[in-house]
């Protein structure tokens, strides 16, 4: 009989840090989201990243507090349930499932194929030539996830170290070489409309998605209530520095007055590096960027499979018989295989209809907004949890209520940017996808409550060996 518990003590602090950084994938973001953002705000991309940093820092307060009290593979699923109850727990668990599904198929796979496709003439002339390229990350992700957390973390640690070092190095070099071209304009709104700033903020915040993904490894890392807190703080700081440097250097390197052509160019980041350093360094950047998509997919897969395992354990989305782990590798292999086929299906549908780059942008817009909804629910869940479960008084509840407020406002701002003004085709497909995901989530909650007993409902997201309430009354 296969075991039903994830392996313990698989990694420590730095495994958690690089799980988060690999999920964030800064090099891949520079090659994808940065292009989308410039299409809306031009040279103000660095300003938009500052907005994202402020919002995400506030959001991580919620992760920081909850991770010291709850260690559960479901992550946000368990956090929302802890404060707002099982109904909202199931709803948020579904939306987080959609979020990581979209991140994997849209970002890790379709963007990978979209970036590589134009570089191979024999494939770029074929309208479906991107498909075999998409199966490169798909195959590597499946192999490493199936073989367990250790090989997955080893891959992401090595890749992230190389990626961060390279990005910081070339960014500083571009800034120095640009000389008098340096400007404060990228740090300002520069006359952009509220709506454009909002939509660009959506993608900038999405570029930080994953900094909190380490919470899904809570049941497997050593001393999770201590190490996960530290991992979130360290990963956030490293990524913030990298994004500010990269976004600014790319704008300056391309030319502030020429930014209207940046988003229309094919792989403009590679062009900037080639102009400043030549083809050899550009080739290294291409390889690192492509690997960044793969590392991102592995980290996303870790989070996706653990959340899927937690849902299956409660008989939500997946049946309970899938909540088992491989005897040798310790991976939730049945969930991994099922999720992999869903990812393949979504990848092919999105890519065949819209092409890999546009399909990726549409899918990631969906996964971004549903994640923001999950974060907002978790923000509201935190003070309720403090009052109901930790029985904290007003003085202790105040930081739990106020700490995430800014992130709630920024996330709401980003959601606003998705729907106002309501986008035209094909961007509206993403907006309709968000609405559909929400409606399906509501139906899932109703079916779950209808089919389960009161005892089963109350046990959702509250595995005894995974939930720990601290006696301390302070966050």
C-alpha positions as CSV (number, residue, x, y, z in Angstrom):
1,X,0.0,0.0,0.0
2,X,1.3,3.4,-0.9
3,X,1.9,5.9,1.9
4,X,-0.4,8.9,2.3
5,X,1.9,11.4,3.9
6,X,4.6,13.5,2.2
7,X,8.2,12.9,3.1
8,X,9.5,15.1,6.0
9,X,12.7,17.2,6.3
10,X,13.5,17.1,2.6
11,X,15.1,20.6,2.6
12,X,15.9,23.6,4.7
13,X,16.0,27.4,4.4
14,X,17.8,27.9,1.1
15,X,15.8,25.2,-0.5
16,X,12.7,27.3,0.3
17,X,14.4,30.5,-0.9
18,X,15.2,29.1,-4.3
19,X,11.8,27.4,-4.6
20,X,10.4,30.9,-4.4
21,X,13.0,32.5,-6.7
22,X,12.6,29.7,-9.3
23,X,8.9,30.2,-9.2
24,X,9.3,33.9,-9.8
25,X,11.7,33.3,-12.7
26,X,13.2,36.8,-13.1
27,X,15.0,36.1,-16.4
28,X,11.8,34.7,-17.9
29,X,9.8,37.7,-16.6
30,X,12.3,40.0,-18.3
31,X,11.8,38.2,-21.6
32,X,8.0,38.1,-21.4
33,X,6.0,40.2,-18.9
34,X,8.4,43.2,-19.4
35,X,7.5,43.2,-23.1
36,X,3.7,43.2,-22.2
37,X,4.1,46.0,-19.6
38,X,6.0,48.3,-21.9
39,X,3.1,48.0,-24.3
40,X,0.9,49.8,-21.8
41,X,3.2,52.1,-19.9
42,X,6.3,52.5,-22.1
43,X,9.4,53.7,-20.2
44,X,7.5,53.7,-16.8
45,X,8.0,49.9,-16.3
46,X,10.4,50.5,-13.4
47,X,7.8,52.7,-11.7
48,X,5.2,50.0,-12.1
49,X,7.6,47.5,-10.5
50,X,7.9,49.8,-7.5
51,X,4.1,49.7,-7.2
52,X,4.2,45.9,-7.4
53,X,7.0,45.7,-4.7
54,X,5.0,47.8,-2.3
55,X,1.9,45.7,-2.8
56,X,3.6,42.4,-2.7
57,X,5.5,43.3,0.4
58,X,2.3,44.0,2.1
59,X,0.9,40.7,0.8
60,X,3.8,38.8,2.2
61,X,3.0,40.1,5.7
62,X,-0.1,37.8,5.5
63,X,2.1,34.9,4.3
64,X,4.7,35.7,7.0
65,X,2.2,35.5,9.9
66,X,0.2,32.5,8.6
67,X,3.3,30.5,7.8
68,X,4.4,30.7,11.5
69,X,1.1,29.2,12.6
70,X,0.0,26.8,9.8
71,X,2.1,24.2,8.0
72,X,-0.1,22.7,5.3
73,X,0.6,21.5,1.7
74,X,-2.5,23.4,0.6
75,X,-1.0,26.8,1.4
76,X,-3.6,29.5,0.8
77,X,-6.3,26.9,0.7
78,X,-5.5,26.2,4.4
79,X,-5.0,29.9,5.2
80,X,-8.3,31.0,3.9
81,X,-10.1,28.0,5.5
82,X,-8.5,28.8,8.9
83,X,-10.2,32.2,9.1
84,X,-13.1,32.2,6.8
85,X,-14.2,28.6,7.0
86,X,-14.5,25.6,4.8
87,X,-16.7,27.1,2.1
88,X,-14.2,29.9,1.3
89,X,-11.4,27.4,1.8
90,X,-12.7,25.3,-1.0
91,X,-13.3,28.3,-3.2
92,X,-9.8,29.7,-2.7
93,X,-8.3,26.2,-3.1
94,X,-10.0,26.0,-6.5
95,X,-8.9,29.5,-7.6
96,X,-5.3,28.7,-6.5
97,X,-5.5,25.5,-8.5
98,X,-6.6,27.5,-11.6
99,X,-3.8,30.1,-10.9
100,X,-1.0,27.5,-10.9
101,X,-2.5,25.6,-13.8
102,X,-2.5,28.9,-15.8
103,X,1.0,29.8,-14.7
104,X,2.4,26.4,-15.8
105,X,0.7,26.2,-19.2
106,X,0.8,30.0,-20.0
107,X,4.1,31.1,-18.5
108,X,6.4,28.1,-18.1
109,X,5.4,26.3,-21.3
110,X,3.8,28.7,-23.9
111,X,6.1,31.6,-23.2
112,X,9.1,29.2,-23.4
113,X,7.9,28.0,-26.8
114,X,7.0,31.6,-27.9
115,X,10.5,32.9,-27.0
116,X,12.4,30.0,-28.7
117,X,10.2,29.5,-31.7
118,X,11.3,32.5,-33.8
119,X,14.9,31.5,-33.3
120,X,14.6,28.3,-35.2
121,X,13.8,29.0,-38.9
122,X,12.8,25.4,-39.7
123,X,10.1,25.7,-37.0
124,X,9.1,29.4,-37.1
125,X,7.8,29.0,-40.7
126,X,5.4,26.3,-39.5
127,X,2.2,27.6,-37.6
128,X,2.4,24.6,-35.2
129,X,6.2,24.5,-35.1
130,X,6.0,25.7,-31.5
131,X,4.4,22.5,-30.2
132,X,7.5,20.3,-30.1
133,X,9.3,23.1,-28.3
134,X,6.5,23.3,-25.7
135,X,7.1,19.6,-24.9
136,X,10.7,20.4,-23.8
137,X,9.6,22.0,-20.5
138,X,6.6,19.7,-20.2
139,X,8.8,16.6,-20.3
140,X,11.5,17.9,-17.9
141,X,8.9,19.2,-15.5
142,X,7.1,15.8,-15.4
143,X,10.3,13.8,-15.0
144,X,11.6,15.9,-12.1
145,X,8.3,16.3,-10.3
146,X,7.7,12.6,-10.5
147,X,11.1,11.7,-9.1
148,X,10.4,13.8,-5.9
149,X,11.2,17.1,-4.2
150,X,15.0,16.6,-3.8
151,X,16.0,16.5,-7.5
152,X,13.5,19.3,-8.2
153,X,15.0,21.6,-5.6
154,X,18.6,20.8,-6.7
155,X,17.8,21.8,-10.2
156,X,16.1,25.1,-9.2
157,X,18.9,26.0,-6.7
158,X,21.6,25.7,-9.3
159,X,19.6,27.4,-12.0
160,X,18.5,30.3,-9.8
161,X,22.0,31.1,-8.6
162,X,23.3,31.3,-12.1
163,X,20.3,33.4,-13.3
164,X,20.5,36.0,-10.5
165,X,24.2,36.5,-10.8
166,X,24.0,37.0,-14.6
167,X,21.0,39.4,-14.4
168,X,22.6,41.6,-11.8
169,X,25.9,41.6,-13.7
170,X,24.6,42.6,-17.1
171,X,22.1,45.1,-15.7
172,X,24.9,47.0,-13.8
173,X,27.1,46.9,-16.9
174,X,24.3,48.3,-19.2
175,X,23.7,51.1,-16.7
176,X,27.4,52.0,-16.6
177,X,27.8,51.8,-20.3
178,X,24.7,53.9,-21.0
179,X,26.3,56.9,-19.3
180,X,24.4,60.1,-20.1
181,X,21.4,58.1,-21.3
182,X,20.5,57.3,-17.7
183,X,17.3,59.1,-16.6
184,X,14.7,59.3,-13.8
185,X,11.8,58.9,-16.3
186,X,11.5,55.1,-15.7
187,X,10.8,55.9,-12.0
188,X,7.8,58.1,-12.8
189,X,4.2,57.6,-14.2
190,X,5.3,59.7,-17.2
191,X,1.8,60.7,-18.1
192,X,0.3,57.2,-18.3
193,X,-3.4,56.8,-17.6
194,X,-4.8,55.2,-14.5
195,X,-6.1,52.2,-16.5
196,X,-2.8,51.6,-18.3
197,X,-0.9,51.7,-15.0
198,X,-3.4,49.3,-13.5
199,X,-3.1,46.8,-16.3
200,X,0.7,47.0,-16.3
201,X,0.7,46.6,-12.5
202,X,-1.2,43.4,-13.0
203,X,1.6,41.9,-15.0
204,X,4.3,43.4,-12.7
205,X,2.7,41.8,-9.6
206,X,2.4,38.6,-11.6
207,X,6.1,38.8,-12.0
208,X,6.5,38.4,-8.3
209,X,4.0,35.5,-8.1
210,X,5.7,32.6,-6.5
211,X,7.6,34.4,-3.7
212,X,5.0,32.8,-1.3
213,X,4.9,29.4,-3.1
214,X,7.2,28.0,-0.5
215,X,4.3,27.7,1.8
216,X,3.1,24.6,-0.2
217,X,6.2,22.8,0.9
218,X,5.4,23.3,4.6
219,X,4.9,19.6,5.3
220,X,8.3,18.7,3.7
221,X,10.8,21.3,4.8
222,X,12.7,21.3,8.0
223,X,11.4,23.5,10.8
224,X,8.8,25.0,8.4
225,X,7.3,27.6,10.8
226,X,10.8,29.2,11.0
227,X,12.4,28.6,7.7
228,X,9.4,29.5,5.5
229,X,9.2,32.9,7.1
230,X,12.8,33.5,6.5
231,X,12.6,32.2,2.9
232,X,9.8,34.5,2.0
233,X,11.7,37.6,3.4
234,X,15.0,36.7,1.6
235,X,13.4,35.7,-1.7
236,X,11.4,38.9,-1.8
237,X,14.4,41.1,-1.2
238,X,16.6,39.4,-3.8
239,X,13.9,39.6,-6.4
240,X,13.0,43.2,-5.8
241,X,16.6,44.2,-6.4
242,X,16.9,42.2,-9.6
243,X,13.6,43.5,-11.0
244,X,14.5,47.1,-10.4
245,X,17.9,46.7,-12.0
246,X,16.7,44.7,-15.0
247,X,13.6,46.8,-15.8
248,X,15.6,50.0,-15.6
249,X,18.6,48.7,-17.6
250,X,16.4,47.4,-20.4
251,X,14.5,50.7,-20.7
252,X,17.8,52.6,-20.8
253,X,19.4,50.1,-23.0
254,X,16.6,50.2,-25.6
255,X,16.2,54.0,-25.4
256,X,13.5,55.9,-23.5
257,X,12.3,57.7,-26.6
258,X,12.1,54.4,-28.5
259,X,10.0,52.4,-26.0
260,X,7.0,52.3,-28.3
261,X,8.9,49.8,-30.4
262,X,10.0,47.7,-27.5
263,X,6.8,45.7,-27.0
264,X,6.5,45.2,-30.8
265,X,10.0,43.8,-31.2
266,X,10.8,40.1,-31.1
267,X,12.7,39.3,-27.9
268,X,13.8,42.9,-27.3
269,X,15.7,41.9,-24.1
270,X,18.0,39.7,-26.2
271,X,18.5,42.6,-28.7
272,X,19.6,44.9,-25.9
273,X,22.1,42.4,-24.6
274,X,23.4,41.7,-28.1
275,X,23.9,45.5,-28.8
276,X,25.8,46.0,-25.6
277,X,27.8,42.8,-25.2
278,X,27.7,40.9,-28.5
279,X,26.3,37.5,-29.7
280,X,28.2,35.3,-27.2
281,X,26.8,37.0,-24.1
282,X,23.4,37.2,-25.8
283,X,23.5,33.4,-26.4
284,X,24.3,32.9,-22.7
285,X,21.3,35.1,-21.8
286,X,19.0,33.2,-24.1
287,X,20.1,29.9,-22.6
288,X,19.6,31.2,-19.0
289,X,16.2,32.7,-19.9
290,X,15.0,29.5,-21.5
291,X,16.2,27.6,-18.4
292,X,14.4,30.1,-16.2
293,X,11.1,29.1,-17.8
294,X,11.9,25.4,-17.0
295,X,13.0,26.2,-13.4
296,X,9.8,28.2,-13.0
297,X,7.7,25.3,-14.3
298,X,9.4,22.9,-11.8
299,X,8.8,25.2,-8.9
300,X,5.2,25.8,-10.0
301,X,4.8,22.1,-10.4
302,X,6.0,21.6,-6.8
303,X,3.4,24.0,-5.6
304,X,0.7,22.7,-8.0
305,X,1.2,19.1,-7.0
306,X,1.3,19.8,-3.3
307,X,-1.9,21.9,-3.4
308,X,-3.5,19.2,-5.6
309,X,-2.4,16.6,-3.0
310,X,-4.0,18.6,-0.2
311,X,-7.2,19.0,-2.2
312,X,-7.3,15.3,-3.0
313,X,-6.7,14.5,0.7
314,X,-10.0,16.3,1.5
315,X,-11.8,14.9,-1.6
316,X,-12.0,18.3,-3.3
317,X,-11.3,18.6,-7.1
318,X,-9.5,15.2,-7.0
319,X,-10.8,12.0,-5.4
320,X,-9.3,10.9,-2.1
321,X,-7.6,7.8,-3.7
322,X,-5.2,10.1,-5.5
323,X,-3.8,11.4,-2.2
324,X,-0.9,9.0,-2.0
325,X,2.8,9.4,-2.5
326,X,5.3,7.3,-4.4
327,X,7.0,4.7,-2.2
328,X,10.5,5.4,-3.5
329,X,10.4,9.1,-4.6
330,X,7.9,10.5,-2.1
331,X,6.1,12.5,-4.8
332,X,2.3,12.7,-5.0
333,X,2.6,11.0,-8.3
334,X,-1.0,10.3,-9.1
335,X,-1.9,14.0,-8.7
336,X,1.2,15.0,-10.7
337,X,0.3,12.8,-13.7
338,X,-3.3,14.0,-13.7
339,X,-2.3,17.7,-13.5
340,X,0.3,17.2,-16.2
341,X,-2.3,16.0,-18.7
342,X,-4.5,19.0,-17.8
343,X,-1.6,21.3,-18.4
344,X,-0.9,19.8,-21.8
345,X,-4.5,20.2,-22.8
346,X,-4.7,23.8,-21.8
347,X,-1.3,24.5,-23.5
348,X,-2.5,23.1,-26.8
349,X,-5.8,24.8,-26.7
350,X,-4.4,28.2,-25.9
351,X,-1.5,27.9,-28.3
352,X,-3.4,26.6,-31.2
353,X,-6.1,29.2,-31.0
354,X,-4.0,32.3,-30.2
355,X,-0.4,31.3,-30.9
356,X,2.1,30.7,-28.1
357,X,2.8,34.3,-27.1
358,X,-0.7,35.7,-27.2
359,X,-2.1,32.5,-25.7
360,X,0.4,32.8,-22.9
361,X,-0.6,36.4,-22.2
362,X,-4.3,35.6,-22.1
363,X,-3.8,32.6,-19.8
364,X,-1.5,34.3,-17.4
365,X,-3.9,37.3,-17.2
366,X,-6.5,34.7,-15.9
367,X,-4.1,33.1,-13.4
368,X,-3.0,36.5,-12.2
369,X,-6.4,37.8,-11.3
370,X,-7.6,34.6,-9.7
371,X,-4.5,34.6,-7.5
372,X,-5.2,38.2,-6.5
373,X,-8.7,37.1,-5.4
374,X,-7.1,34.3,-3.3
375,X,-4.7,36.8,-1.7
376,X,-7.5,39.2,-0.8
377,X,-9.5,36.4,0.8
378,X,-6.4,35.3,2.7
379,X,-5.8,38.9,3.8
380,X,-9.3,39.0,5.3
381,X,-8.9,35.6,6.8
382,X,-5.9,36.6,8.8
383,X,-7.5,38.9,11.4
384,X,-10.5,36.5,11.6
385,X,-8.2,33.6,12.4
386,X,-6.4,35.8,15.0
387,X,-9.7,36.5,16.7
388,X,-11.5,33.1,16.4
389,X,-8.6,30.7,16.8
390,X,-5.8,32.6,18.6
391,X,-8.4,34.6,20.6
392,X,-6.3,37.7,20.3
393,X,-7.5,41.1,21.6
394,X,-7.8,44.3,19.7
395,X,-4.2,45.3,20.2
396,X,-2.9,42.1,18.7
397,X,-5.5,42.1,15.9
398,X,-4.7,45.5,14.6
399,X,-1.5,44.6,12.8
400,X,-3.2,41.5,11.3
401,X,-6.0,43.7,9.9
402,X,-3.9,46.6,8.8
403,X,-0.7,44.9,7.6
404,X,-2.3,43.4,4.4
405,X,-4.5,46.4,3.6
406,X,-2.1,48.0,1.1
407,X,-1.8,44.7,-0.8
408,X,-5.6,44.4,-0.9
409,X,-5.8,47.9,-2.5
410,X,-3.0,47.1,-5.0
411,X,-4.5,43.8,-5.9
412,X,-7.9,45.4,-6.3
413,X,-6.3,48.0,-8.5
414,X,-4.7,45.3,-10.7
415,X,-8.1,43.5,-11.0
416,X,-9.7,46.9,-12.0
417,X,-7.1,47.1,-14.7
418,X,-8.2,43.8,-16.1
419,X,-11.8,44.7,-16.4
420,X,-12.0,48.5,-16.8
421,X,-12.3,49.3,-19.6
422,X,-13.5,45.9,-20.6
423,X,-10.9,44.5,-23.1
424,X,-11.6,43.7,-26.7
425,X,-10.9,40.4,-28.4
426,X,-8.7,38.5,-27.9
427,X,-7.8,40.0,-24.5
428,X,-11.5,39.7,-23.4
429,X,-11.1,35.9,-23.5
430,X,-9.0,36.2,-20.4
431,X,-11.6,38.3,-18.7
432,X,-14.3,35.8,-19.5
433,X,-12.0,33.0,-18.3
434,X,-11.8,34.7,-14.9
435,X,-15.5,35.0,-14.7
436,X,-15.9,31.3,-15.6
437,X,-13.3,30.2,-13.0
438,X,-15.2,32.1,-10.3
439,X,-18.6,30.6,-11.3
440,X,-17.1,27.1,-11.4
441,X,-15.6,27.7,-8.0
442,X,-19.0,28.6,-6.6
443,X,-20.5,25.5,-8.1
444,X,-17.7,23.4,-6.6
445,X,-18.4,24.8,-3.2
446,X,-22.1,24.0,-3.5
447,X,-21.4,20.4,-4.6
448,X,-18.8,19.9,-1.9
449,X,-21.1,21.1,0.9
450,X,-24.0,19.1,-0.5
451,X,-22.1,15.8,-0.9
452,X,-20.1,15.8,2.3
453,X,-21.1,15.2,5.9
454,X,-20.7,17.9,8.5
455,X,-17.7,16.2,10.0
456,X,-16.0,16.0,6.6
457,X,-16.8,19.6,5.8
458,X,-15.3,20.8,9.1
459,X,-12.1,18.7,8.4
460,X,-11.4,20.5,5.1
461,X,-8.0,22.0,5.1
462,X,-7.3,21.1,8.7
463,X,-5.1,18.0,8.7
464,X,-4.2,17.4,12.4
465,X,-0.6,16.7,11.7
466,X,-0.4,19.8,9.5
467,X,-2.1,22.5,11.6
468,X,-0.5,24.0,14.6
469,X,-1.9,26.9,16.6
470,X,0.7,28.8,18.6
471,X,0.1,29.8,22.2
472,X,1.7,33.2,21.4
473,X,-0.8,36.0,20.9
474,X,1.4,38.1,18.8
475,X,2.1,37.7,15.0
